[in-house]
Amino acid sequence: MRLDTEALQSLEQYVGFTRGDLESLREFSVLAKPRLGDVVEDFYAAIEQHPQAHKALTGGAEQVARLKETLNAWLIGVLTAERDQSYLDKNARIGRVHVRIELPQEYMFTAMNRIRCGLMQIAFDTVPAPQVHTLILALQRALDLELAIMLETYRQDMDARGRASARLATIGQLAATIGHELRNPLGVIDSSLFLMKKSAANDTVDRGAFDKHAARIESQTRLCTQIINNLLDLARDRPPRIRRHELRTTVDAAVALSGLPRTAVQLELADALTVDADPTDLAHVLSNLLLNAWQAQHDEPKVWLAAHEVSGGTSIKVSDAGPGIPEADWERVFDALYTTKAKGTGLGLALCRRVLESHRGDIRVVPSDAGATLEMFLPTHAASPTLAKE
């Protein structure tokens, strides 16, 4: 749940908090304000008596005095404030303070119950019997909303900690994967250089063998460069420079970038077809998809690229005649470091998805009878950022 007015309205609807409840609370506030100090004092007296809860208070008497003023103001807000974005932001900040001082989450429930009981006692003491039932229900709904807002800050903190932990784990896995993938081509380069130097030192240069080792060095250097470029592209946070251009030009650039034979890629797209995209980013994505499709096959590999307009944008499909992608892997193949290849970093398709999402587009595996088909969707300027269905 995001902390916004839409989420708040959804919660209000769920607990049944209405405009009538707010009016009841505002009428009650006139009677309650003179006694809110008692609720505040009772609240902090309970904290003083509980060692675990008291641990969160490290600033001494001055901090407690400030917190008492804040609690009193918050209670007035519960009874009188309009439920809008500024109110939501203010109460979310209170929740984040509780997170920052590391107040255990369970004390949020018990603390709210302490306040609930205090306000209900004031209601029973000051409100006539015919109206008190309606008021108690309004109080219950209002305080449930407050608890949901503050507990959401704990959930956000847990999510942030989880993401940080996942990032650290990913960095470790990434370091191991990249180190392994770079070690292989560097080993080939090292051995080829050794043999070339040995041949040159003996003055017995075999031109065929020399060219063979030079070609190996060139191909392995290109592989290292591709791994590093994919890693840097995945890590970067540059917004795309989207402009309308002819797709055919970018497709031609992608074929050249992939290093595949032009005759191995069958194209099906109109010369006049245009897309709204960053040409450089799109060329990298397409070259990745073409190369993946090529590498998935063995004998006389062929790759097909088809593009056409669909509702809201452009569909681009890249297909091959390889073994296909198991349905269980349709989503996982887009995760960083996940790969179905015997060798590979698992960065290519993750990079493709990231680029497409930055364009407000999407990419998915399309069910097919043979081979694998991946479909990209690029929206036009005012289109919805979801994958178009034909």
Order of alpha helices (4+ residues) and beta strands (2+ residues): alpha-alpha-alpha-alpha-alpha-alpha-alpha-alpha-alpha-beta-alpha-beta-beta-alpha-beta-beta-alpha-beta-beta
